[in-house]
Amino acid sequence: KYYVLSRGMNMLNKGVKATHIVLLIIAAVSLFLMSRTNYLLFHSTIEGVSILVAALIYVLAFKTYIYSKNDYFMFVGIAYLFIGIVDFFHLISYNGMGVFPGLDPDPPTQLWIIARFLEAISLVLAPVHLSRNLSYTATVLLYGLITSVGLISVLWLRVFPDCFIAGQGLTGFKVASEYIICALM
């Protein structure tokens, strides 16, 4: 009995794995073709999925905290909630979206850098909460303040360092920032 059941499950698992591989190939080819025909749609799709994943990390951390009491995971969840918010503003400020008329390509690039710095620094700081209690309210307020300052500095005050200059390309600040982000990751 066990052998037959085990053999049947192995065959089922192989079928599931093959189905997943086929679906991944179809998704990859579809995304590649989309990127070649309508880059704005491709960018919006990819960013939308990353924003959804960030929000779901927060939801999972928040909803399971009552059972897990895992301050590390809650910290990561809160961080990804605010990373997702900055990524959302990056998405809607992207050239061609029309949400913020008159913006050049620099603000979305600046917002992308802010989100990646927020992500990298959060992942570096997260292990602190393996042995230390997390204050949910203080953490949300701190991330809210940092996110607000970042958004205001890019979208309204325009004081964040340039990351992309039309006609010239990426700035030294953007390139250096990416190296720092990579080192932190």
PyMOL CGO cylinders between C-alpha atoms (Angstrom):
from pymol import cmd
from pymol.cgo import CYLINDER

trace = [
    CYLINDER, 0.00, 0.00, 0.00, 2.65, 2.48, 1.06, 0.3, 1, 1, 1, 1, 1, 1,
    CYLINDER, 2.65, 2.48, 1.06, 4.78, 1.78, -2.03, 0.3, 1, 1, 1, 1, 1, 1,
    CYLINDER, 4.78, 1.78, -2.03, 1.87, 2.39, -4.40, 0.3, 1, 1, 1, 1, 1, 1,
    CYLINDER, 1.87, 2.39, -4.40, 0.86, 5.58, -2.57, 0.3, 1, 1, 1, 1, 1, 1,
    CYLINDER, 0.86, 5.58, -2.57, 4.46, 6.80, -2.45, 0.3, 1, 1, 1, 1, 1, 1,
    CYLINDER, 4.46, 6.80, -2.45, 4.99, 6.05, -6.14, 0.3, 1, 1, 1, 1, 1, 1,
    CYLINDER, 4.99, 6.05, -6.14, 1.77, 7.86, -7.03, 0.3, 1, 1, 1, 1, 1, 1,
    CYLINDER, 1.77, 7.86, -7.03, 2.81, 10.93, -5.02, 0.3, 1, 1, 1, 1, 1, 1,
    CYLINDER, 2.81, 10.93, -5.02, 6.24, 10.98, -6.70, 0.3, 1, 1, 1, 1, 1, 1,
    CYLINDER, 6.24, 10.98, -6.70, 4.61, 10.90, -10.12, 0.3, 1, 1, 1, 1, 1, 1,
    CYLINDER, 4.61, 10.90, -10.12, 2.24, 13.69, -9.04, 0.3, 1, 1, 1, 1, 1, 1,
    CYLINDER, 2.24, 13.69, -9.04, 5.15, 15.78, -7.74, 0.3, 1, 1, 1, 1, 1, 1,
    CYLINDER, 5.15, 15.78, -7.74, 7.02, 15.33, -11.03, 0.3, 1, 1, 1, 1, 1, 1,
    CYLINDER, 7.02, 15.33, -11.03, 3.91, 16.51, -12.88, 0.3, 1, 1, 1, 1, 1, 1,
    CYLINDER, 3.91, 16.51, -12.88, 3.57, 19.53, -10.60, 0.3, 1, 1, 1, 1, 1, 1,
    CYLINDER, 3.57, 19.53, -10.60, 7.25, 20.39, -11.03, 0.3, 1, 1, 1, 1, 1, 1,
    CYLINDER, 7.25, 20.39, -11.03, 6.97, 20.11, -14.81, 0.3, 1, 1, 1, 1, 1, 1,
    CYLINDER, 6.97, 20.11, -14.81, 3.86, 22.30, -14.78, 0.3, 1, 1, 1, 1, 1, 1,
    CYLINDER, 3.86, 22.30, -14.78, 5.68, 24.93, -12.71, 0.3, 1, 1, 1, 1, 1, 1,
    CYLINDER, 5.68, 24.93, -12.71, 8.62, 24.91, -15.09, 0.3, 1, 1, 1, 1, 1, 1,
    CYLINDER, 8.62, 24.91, -15.09, 6.33, 25.31, -18.11, 0.3, 1, 1, 1, 1, 1, 1,
    CYLINDER, 6.33, 25.31, -18.11, 4.45, 28.16, -16.41, 0.3, 1, 1, 1, 1, 1, 1,
    CYLINDER, 4.45, 28.16, -16.41, 7.72, 29.90, -15.50, 0.3, 1, 1, 1, 1, 1, 1,
    CYLINDER, 7.72, 29.90, -15.50, 8.95, 29.63, -19.09, 0.3, 1, 1, 1, 1, 1, 1,
    CYLINDER, 8.95, 29.63, -19.09, 5.65, 31.03, -20.41, 0.3, 1, 1, 1, 1, 1, 1,
    CYLINDER, 5.65, 31.03, -20.41, 5.79, 33.90, -17.89, 0.3, 1, 1, 1, 1, 1, 1,
    CYLINDER, 5.79, 33.90, -17.89, 9.42, 34.70, -18.74, 0.3, 1, 1, 1, 1, 1, 1,
    CYLINDER, 9.42, 34.70, -18.74, 8.79, 34.68, -22.50, 0.3, 1, 1, 1, 1, 1, 1,
    CYLINDER, 8.79, 34.68, -22.50, 5.63, 36.77, -22.05, 0.3, 1, 1, 1, 1, 1, 1,
    CYLINDER, 5.63, 36.77, -22.05, 7.46, 39.34, -19.94, 0.3, 1, 1, 1, 1, 1, 1,
    CYLINDER, 7.46, 39.34, -19.94, 10.33, 39.48, -22.43, 0.3, 1, 1, 1, 1, 1, 1,
    CYLINDER, 10.33, 39.48, -22.43, 7.92, 40.08, -25.33, 0.3, 1, 1, 1, 1, 1, 1,
    CYLINDER, 7.92, 40.08, -25.33, 6.02, 42.67, -23.27, 0.3, 1, 1, 1, 1, 1, 1,
    CYLINDER, 6.02, 42.67, -23.27, 9.29, 44.51, -22.54, 0.3, 1, 1, 1, 1, 1, 1,
    CYLINDER, 9.29, 44.51, -22.54, 9.99, 44.71, -26.27, 0.3, 1, 1, 1, 1, 1, 1,
    CYLINDER, 9.99, 44.71, -26.27, 6.53, 45.91, -27.31, 0.3, 1, 1, 1, 1, 1, 1,
    CYLINDER, 6.53, 45.91, -27.31, 5.36, 48.13, -24.42, 0.3, 1, 1, 1, 1, 1, 1,
    CYLINDER, 5.36, 48.13, -24.42, 8.04, 48.97, -21.87, 0.3, 1, 1, 1, 1, 1, 1,
    CYLINDER, 8.04, 48.97, -21.87, 5.69, 51.07, -19.73, 0.3, 1, 1, 1, 1, 1, 1,
    CYLINDER, 5.69, 51.07, -19.73, 3.32, 48.11, -19.33, 0.3, 1, 1, 1, 1, 1, 1,
    CYLINDER, 3.32, 48.11, -19.33, 6.26, 45.81, -18.58, 0.3, 1, 1, 1, 1, 1, 1,
    CYLINDER, 6.26, 45.81, -18.58, 7.69, 48.21, -15.97, 0.3, 1, 1, 1, 1, 1, 1,
    CYLINDER, 7.69, 48.21, -15.97, 4.27, 48.70, -14.36, 0.3, 1, 1, 1, 1, 1, 1,
    CYLINDER, 4.27, 48.70, -14.36, 3.69, 44.94, -14.20, 0.3, 1, 1, 1, 1, 1, 1,
    CYLINDER, 3.69, 44.94, -14.20, 7.07, 44.18, -12.64, 0.3, 1, 1, 1, 1, 1, 1,
    CYLINDER, 7.07, 44.18, -12.64, 6.84, 47.06, -10.16, 0.3, 1, 1, 1, 1, 1, 1,
    CYLINDER, 6.84, 47.06, -10.16, 3.24, 46.15, -9.33, 0.3, 1, 1, 1, 1, 1, 1,
    CYLINDER, 3.24, 46.15, -9.33, 4.25, 42.60, -8.49, 0.3, 1, 1, 1, 1, 1, 1,
    CYLINDER, 4.25, 42.60, -8.49, 7.12, 43.81, -6.29, 0.3, 1, 1, 1, 1, 1, 1,
    CYLINDER, 7.12, 43.81, -6.29, 4.78, 46.21, -4.47, 0.3, 1, 1, 1, 1, 1, 1,
    CYLINDER, 4.78, 46.21, -4.47, 2.28, 43.38, -3.95, 0.3, 1, 1, 1, 1, 1, 1,
    CYLINDER, 2.28, 43.38, -3.95, 5.01, 41.12, -2.57, 0.3, 1, 1, 1, 1, 1, 1,
    CYLINDER, 5.01, 41.12, -2.57, 6.19, 43.87, -0.19, 0.3, 1, 1, 1, 1, 1, 1,
    CYLINDER, 6.19, 43.87, -0.19, 2.62, 44.40, 1.06, 0.3, 1, 1, 1, 1, 1, 1,
    CYLINDER, 2.62, 44.40, 1.06, 2.11, 40.66, 1.50, 0.3, 1, 1, 1, 1, 1, 1,
    CYLINDER, 2.11, 40.66, 1.50, 5.32, 40.36, 3.54, 0.3, 1, 1, 1, 1, 1, 1,
    CYLINDER, 5.32, 40.36, 3.54, 3.88, 42.98, 5.90, 0.3, 1, 1, 1, 1, 1, 1,
    CYLINDER, 3.88, 42.98, 5.90, 0.47, 41.28, 6.05, 0.3, 1, 1, 1, 1, 1, 1,
    CYLINDER, 0.47, 41.28, 6.05, 2.05, 37.90, 6.77, 0.3, 1, 1, 1, 1, 1, 1,
    CYLINDER, 2.05, 37.90, 6.77, 4.27, 39.34, 9.50, 0.3, 1, 1, 1, 1, 1, 1,
    CYLINDER, 4.27, 39.34, 9.50, 1.40, 41.31, 11.06, 0.3, 1, 1, 1, 1, 1, 1,
    CYLINDER, 1.40, 41.31, 11.06, -1.16, 38.49, 10.95, 0.3, 1, 1, 1, 1, 1, 1,
    CYLINDER, -1.16, 38.49, 10.95, 1.21, 35.81, 12.30, 0.3, 1, 1, 1, 1, 1, 1,
    CYLINDER, 1.21, 35.81, 12.30, 2.83, 37.92, 15.03, 0.3, 1, 1, 1, 1, 1, 1,
    CYLINDER, 2.83, 37.92, 15.03, 0.19, 36.93, 17.59, 0.3, 1, 1, 1, 1, 1, 1,
    CYLINDER, 0.19, 36.93, 17.59, 1.36, 33.30, 17.20, 0.3, 1, 1, 1, 1, 1, 1,
    CYLINDER, 1.36, 33.30, 17.20, 5.05, 33.68, 16.42, 0.3, 1, 1, 1, 1, 1, 1,
    CYLINDER, 5.05, 33.68, 16.42, 6.02, 36.72, 18.55, 0.3, 1, 1, 1, 1, 1, 1,
    CYLINDER, 6.02, 36.72, 18.55, 8.86, 37.03, 16.04, 0.3, 1, 1, 1, 1, 1, 1,
    CYLINDER, 8.86, 37.03, 16.04, 10.13, 40.61, 16.34, 0.3, 1, 1, 1, 1, 1, 1,
    CYLINDER, 10.13, 40.61, 16.34, 12.67, 40.05, 13.56, 0.3, 1, 1, 1, 1, 1, 1,
    CYLINDER, 12.67, 40.05, 13.56, 9.97, 39.12, 11.06, 0.3, 1, 1, 1, 1, 1, 1,
    CYLINDER, 9.97, 39.12, 11.06, 7.69, 41.95, 12.25, 0.3, 1, 1, 1, 1, 1, 1,
    CYLINDER, 7.69, 41.95, 12.25, 10.54, 44.44, 11.73, 0.3, 1, 1, 1, 1, 1, 1,
    CYLINDER, 10.54, 44.44, 11.73, 11.13, 43.11, 8.21, 0.3, 1, 1, 1, 1, 1, 1,
    CYLINDER, 11.13, 43.11, 8.21, 7.37, 43.27, 7.55, 0.3, 1, 1, 1, 1, 1, 1,
    CYLINDER, 7.37, 43.27, 7.55, 7.11, 46.90, 8.63, 0.3, 1, 1, 1, 1, 1, 1,
    CYLINDER, 7.11, 46.90, 8.63, 10.18, 47.77, 6.57, 0.3, 1, 1, 1, 1, 1, 1,
    CYLINDER, 10.18, 47.77, 6.57, 8.71, 46.16, 3.45, 0.3, 1, 1, 1, 1, 1, 1,
    CYLINDER, 8.71, 46.16, 3.45, 5.41, 47.98, 3.94, 0.3, 1, 1, 1, 1, 1, 1,
    CYLINDER, 5.41, 47.98, 3.94, 7.23, 51.30, 3.63, 0.3, 1, 1, 1, 1, 1, 1,
    CYLINDER, 7.23, 51.30, 3.63, 9.55, 50.03, 0.89, 0.3, 1, 1, 1, 1, 1, 1,
    CYLINDER, 9.55, 50.03, 0.89, 6.39, 49.13, -1.03, 0.3, 1, 1, 1, 1, 1, 1,
    CYLINDER, 6.39, 49.13, -1.03, 4.99, 52.62, -0.46, 0.3, 1, 1, 1, 1, 1, 1,
    CYLINDER, 4.99, 52.62, -0.46, 8.13, 54.25, -1.89, 0.3, 1, 1, 1, 1, 1, 1,
    CYLINDER, 8.13, 54.25, -1.89, 8.09, 51.77, -4.79, 0.3, 1, 1, 1, 1, 1, 1,
    CYLINDER, 8.09, 51.77, -4.79, 4.46, 52.72, -5.45, 0.3, 1, 1, 1, 1, 1, 1,
    CYLINDER, 4.46, 52.72, -5.45, 5.45, 56.38, -5.75, 0.3, 1, 1, 1, 1, 1, 1,
    CYLINDER, 5.45, 56.38, -5.75, 8.34, 55.33, -7.99, 0.3, 1, 1, 1, 1, 1, 1,
    CYLINDER, 8.34, 55.33, -7.99, 5.81, 53.52, -10.19, 0.3, 1, 1, 1, 1, 1, 1,
    CYLINDER, 5.81, 53.52, -10.19, 3.28, 56.35, -10.46, 0.3, 1, 1, 1, 1, 1, 1,
    CYLINDER, 3.28, 56.35, -10.46, 5.96, 58.99, -11.02, 0.3, 1, 1, 1, 1, 1, 1,
    CYLINDER, 5.96, 58.99, -11.02, 7.58, 57.00, -13.82, 0.3, 1, 1, 1, 1, 1, 1,
    CYLINDER, 7.58, 57.00, -13.82, 7.89, 58.89, -17.10, 0.3, 1, 1, 1, 1, 1, 1,
    CYLINDER, 7.89, 58.89, -17.10, 4.77, 58.30, -19.19, 0.3, 1, 1, 1, 1, 1, 1,
    CYLINDER, 4.77, 58.30, -19.19, 2.41, 57.40, -16.33, 0.3, 1, 1, 1, 1, 1, 1,
    CYLINDER, 2.41, 57.40, -16.33, 0.94, 60.91, -16.31, 0.3, 1, 1, 1, 1, 1, 1,
    CYLINDER, 0.94, 60.91, -16.31, 0.21, 61.03, -12.56, 0.3, 1, 1, 1, 1, 1, 1,
    CYLINDER, 0.21, 61.03, -12.56, 2.72, 63.81, -11.94, 0.3, 1, 1, 1, 1, 1, 1,
    CYLINDER, 2.72, 63.81, -11.94, 2.78, 65.79, -15.19, 0.3, 1, 1, 1, 1, 1, 1,
    CYLINDER, 2.78, 65.79, -15.19, 5.97, 67.61, -16.03, 0.3, 1, 1, 1, 1, 1, 1,
    CYLINDER, 5.97, 67.61, -16.03, 8.33, 65.34, -14.10, 0.3, 1, 1, 1, 1, 1, 1,
    CYLINDER, 8.33, 65.34, -14.10, 11.56, 64.41, -15.83, 0.3, 1, 1, 1, 1, 1, 1,
    CYLINDER, 11.56, 64.41, -15.83, 13.10, 60.92, -15.41, 0.3, 1, 1, 1, 1, 1, 1,
    CYLINDER, 13.10, 60.92, -15.41, 15.07, 61.96, -12.29, 0.3, 1, 1, 1, 1, 1, 1,
    CYLINDER, 15.07, 61.96, -12.29, 12.36, 61.71, -9.55, 0.3, 1, 1, 1, 1, 1, 1,
    CYLINDER, 12.36, 61.71, -9.55, 11.44, 58.06, -10.26, 0.3, 1, 1, 1, 1, 1, 1,
    CYLINDER, 11.44, 58.06, -10.26, 15.14, 57.20, -10.22, 0.3, 1, 1, 1, 1, 1, 1,
    CYLINDER, 15.14, 57.20, -10.22, 15.59, 59.06, -6.93, 0.3, 1, 1, 1, 1, 1, 1,
    CYLINDER, 15.59, 59.06, -6.93, 12.63, 57.22, -5.43, 0.3, 1, 1, 1, 1, 1, 1,
    CYLINDER, 12.63, 57.22, -5.43, 14.08, 53.90, -6.57, 0.3, 1, 1, 1, 1, 1, 1,
    CYLINDER, 14.08, 53.90, -6.57, 17.35, 54.74, -4.79, 0.3, 1, 1, 1, 1, 1, 1,
    CYLINDER, 17.35, 54.74, -4.79, 15.46, 55.70, -1.62, 0.3, 1, 1, 1, 1, 1, 1,
    CYLINDER, 15.46, 55.70, -1.62, 13.53, 52.41, -1.67, 0.3, 1, 1, 1, 1, 1, 1,
    CYLINDER, 13.53, 52.41, -1.67, 16.69, 50.36, -2.20, 0.3, 1, 1, 1, 1, 1, 1,
    CYLINDER, 16.69, 50.36, -2.20, 18.56, 52.19, 0.59, 0.3, 1, 1, 1, 1, 1, 1,
    CYLINDER, 18.56, 52.19, 0.59, 15.56, 51.64, 2.87, 0.3, 1, 1, 1, 1, 1, 1,
    CYLINDER, 15.56, 51.64, 2.87, 15.56, 47.95, 1.95, 0.3, 1, 1, 1, 1, 1, 1,
    CYLINDER, 15.56, 47.95, 1.95, 19.31, 47.42, 2.34, 0.3, 1, 1, 1, 1, 1, 1,
    CYLINDER, 19.31, 47.42, 2.34, 19.59, 49.28, 5.64, 0.3, 1, 1, 1, 1, 1, 1,
    CYLINDER, 19.59, 49.28, 5.64, 16.51, 47.50, 7.01, 0.3, 1, 1, 1, 1, 1, 1,
    CYLINDER, 16.51, 47.50, 7.01, 17.93, 44.09, 6.14, 0.3, 1, 1, 1, 1, 1, 1,
    CYLINDER, 17.93, 44.09, 6.14, 21.21, 45.02, 7.83, 0.3, 1, 1, 1, 1, 1, 1,
    CYLINDER, 21.21, 45.02, 7.83, 19.37, 46.21, 10.98, 0.3, 1, 1, 1, 1, 1, 1,
    CYLINDER, 19.37, 46.21, 10.98, 16.82, 43.37, 11.13, 0.3, 1, 1, 1, 1, 1, 1,
    CYLINDER, 16.82, 43.37, 11.13, 19.03, 40.84, 12.97, 0.3, 1, 1, 1, 1, 1, 1,
    CYLINDER, 19.03, 40.84, 12.97, 19.14, 43.22, 15.95, 0.3, 1, 1, 1, 1, 1, 1,
    CYLINDER, 19.14, 43.22, 15.95, 15.55, 42.16, 16.59, 0.3, 1, 1, 1, 1, 1, 1,
    CYLINDER, 15.55, 42.16, 16.59, 16.47, 38.51, 16.96, 0.3, 1, 1, 1, 1, 1, 1,
    CYLINDER, 16.47, 38.51, 16.96, 17.44, 39.29, 20.55, 0.3, 1, 1, 1, 1, 1, 1,
    CYLINDER, 17.44, 39.29, 20.55, 15.72, 42.62, 21.17, 0.3, 1, 1, 1, 1, 1, 1,
    CYLINDER, 15.72, 42.62, 21.17, 12.05, 43.48, 21.57, 0.3, 1, 1, 1, 1, 1, 1,
    CYLINDER, 12.05, 43.48, 21.57, 10.41, 45.57, 18.88, 0.3, 1, 1, 1, 1, 1, 1,
    CYLINDER, 10.41, 45.57, 18.88, 8.21, 48.57, 19.57, 0.3, 1, 1, 1, 1, 1, 1,
    CYLINDER, 8.21, 48.57, 19.57, 5.64, 48.33, 16.77, 0.3, 1, 1, 1, 1, 1, 1,
    CYLINDER, 5.64, 48.33, 16.77, 4.41, 51.92, 17.15, 0.3, 1, 1, 1, 1, 1, 1,
    CYLINDER, 4.41, 51.92, 17.15, 7.87, 53.45, 17.33, 0.3, 1, 1, 1, 1, 1, 1,
    CYLINDER, 7.87, 53.45, 17.33, 9.04, 51.44, 14.33, 0.3, 1, 1, 1, 1, 1, 1,
    CYLINDER, 9.04, 51.44, 14.33, 6.02, 52.41, 12.21, 0.3, 1, 1, 1, 1, 1, 1,
    CYLINDER, 6.02, 52.41, 12.21, 6.42, 56.06, 13.21, 0.3, 1, 1, 1, 1, 1, 1,
    CYLINDER, 6.42, 56.06, 13.21, 10.14, 56.03, 12.39, 0.3, 1, 1, 1, 1, 1, 1,
    CYLINDER, 10.14, 56.03, 12.39, 9.60, 54.38, 9.00, 0.3, 1, 1, 1, 1, 1, 1,
    CYLINDER, 9.60, 54.38, 9.00, 6.69, 56.73, 8.32, 0.3, 1, 1, 1, 1, 1, 1,
    CYLINDER, 6.69, 56.73, 8.32, 8.91, 59.73, 9.08, 0.3, 1, 1, 1, 1, 1, 1,
    CYLINDER, 8.91, 59.73, 9.08, 11.79, 58.46, 6.94, 0.3, 1, 1, 1, 1, 1, 1,
    CYLINDER, 11.79, 58.46, 6.94, 9.44, 57.63, 4.06, 0.3, 1, 1, 1, 1, 1, 1,
    CYLINDER, 9.44, 57.63, 4.06, 7.69, 61.01, 4.29, 0.3, 1, 1, 1, 1, 1, 1,
    CYLINDER, 7.69, 61.01, 4.29, 10.99, 62.91, 4.32, 0.3, 1, 1, 1, 1, 1, 1,
    CYLINDER, 10.99, 62.91, 4.32, 12.19, 60.93, 1.31, 0.3, 1, 1, 1, 1, 1, 1,
    CYLINDER, 12.19, 60.93, 1.31, 9.00, 61.51, -0.69, 0.3, 1, 1, 1, 1, 1, 1,
    CYLINDER, 9.00, 61.51, -0.69, 8.83, 65.21, 0.20, 0.3, 1, 1, 1, 1, 1, 1,
    CYLINDER, 8.83, 65.21, 0.20, 12.53, 65.73, -0.63, 0.3, 1, 1, 1, 1, 1, 1,
    CYLINDER, 12.53, 65.73, -0.63, 12.01, 64.22, -4.11, 0.3, 1, 1, 1, 1, 1, 1,
    CYLINDER, 12.01, 64.22, -4.11, 8.50, 65.19, -5.17, 0.3, 1, 1, 1, 1, 1, 1,
    CYLINDER, 8.50, 65.19, -5.17, 7.91, 68.58, -3.55, 0.3, 1, 1, 1, 1, 1, 1,
    CYLINDER, 7.91, 68.58, -3.55, 11.10, 70.21, -2.29, 0.3, 1, 1, 1, 1, 1, 1,
    CYLINDER, 11.10, 70.21, -2.29, 13.30, 68.72, -5.04, 0.3, 1, 1, 1, 1, 1, 1,
    CYLINDER, 13.30, 68.72, -5.04, 16.36, 68.74, -2.77, 0.3, 1, 1, 1, 1, 1, 1,
    CYLINDER, 16.36, 68.74, -2.77, 17.35, 65.06, -3.11, 0.3, 1, 1, 1, 1, 1, 1,
    CYLINDER, 17.35, 65.06, -3.11, 20.61, 64.64, -5.06, 0.3, 1, 1, 1, 1, 1, 1,
    CYLINDER, 20.61, 64.64, -5.06, 20.20, 64.11, -8.81, 0.3, 1, 1, 1, 1, 1, 1,
    CYLINDER, 20.20, 64.11, -8.81, 20.33, 60.49, -9.93, 0.3, 1, 1, 1, 1, 1, 1,
    CYLINDER, 20.33, 60.49, -9.93, 19.58, 60.86, -13.63, 0.3, 1, 1, 1, 1, 1, 1,
    CYLINDER, 19.58, 60.86, -13.63, 20.11, 63.86, -15.90, 0.3, 1, 1, 1, 1, 1, 1,
    CYLINDER, 20.11, 63.86, -15.90, 18.25, 63.78, -19.22, 0.3, 1, 1, 1, 1, 1, 1,
    CYLINDER, 18.25, 63.78, -19.22, 20.69, 63.71, -22.12, 0.3, 1, 1, 1, 1, 1, 1,
    CYLINDER, 20.69, 63.71, -22.12, 23.61, 62.76, -19.88, 0.3, 1, 1, 1, 1, 1, 1,
    CYLINDER, 23.61, 62.76, -19.88, 22.49, 59.64, -18.00, 0.3, 1, 1, 1, 1, 1, 1,
    CYLINDER, 22.49, 59.64, -18.00, 23.18, 58.40, -14.50, 0.3, 1, 1, 1, 1, 1, 1,
    CYLINDER, 23.18, 58.40, -14.50, 24.97, 60.66, -12.04, 0.3, 1, 1, 1, 1, 1, 1,
    CYLINDER, 24.97, 60.66, -12.04, 27.94, 59.78, -9.88, 0.3, 1, 1, 1, 1, 1, 1,
    CYLINDER, 27.94, 59.78, -9.88, 25.65, 59.87, -6.84, 0.3, 1, 1, 1, 1, 1, 1,
    CYLINDER, 25.65, 59.87, -6.84, 23.38, 57.19, -8.34, 0.3, 1, 1, 1, 1, 1, 1,
    CYLINDER, 23.38, 57.19, -8.34, 26.27, 54.93, -9.31, 0.3, 1, 1, 1, 1, 1, 1,
    CYLINDER, 26.27, 54.93, -9.31, 27.98, 55.31, -5.91, 0.3, 1, 1, 1, 1, 1, 1,
    CYLINDER, 27.98, 55.31, -5.91, 24.64, 54.69, -4.18, 0.3, 1, 1, 1, 1, 1, 1,
    CYLINDER, 24.64, 54.69, -4.18, 24.17, 51.43, -6.07, 0.3, 1, 1, 1, 1, 1, 1,
    CYLINDER, 24.17, 51.43, -6.07, 27.63, 50.24, -5.00, 0.3, 1, 1, 1, 1, 1, 1,
    CYLINDER, 27.63, 50.24, -5.00, 26.83, 51.09, -1.38, 0.3, 1, 1, 1, 1, 1, 1,
    CYLINDER, 26.83, 51.09, -1.38, 23.46, 49.32, -1.62, 0.3, 1, 1, 1, 1, 1, 1,
    CYLINDER, 23.46, 49.32, -1.62, 25.14, 46.23, -3.11, 0.3, 1, 1, 1, 1, 1, 1,
    CYLINDER, 25.14, 46.23, -3.11, 27.72, 46.23, -0.30, 0.3, 1, 1, 1, 1, 1, 1,
    CYLINDER, 27.72, 46.23, -0.30, 24.97, 46.48, 2.33, 0.3, 1, 1, 1, 1, 1, 1,
    CYLINDER, 24.97, 46.48, 2.33, 23.01, 43.67, 0.73, 0.3, 1, 1, 1, 1, 1, 1,
]
cmd.load_cgo(trace, "trace")
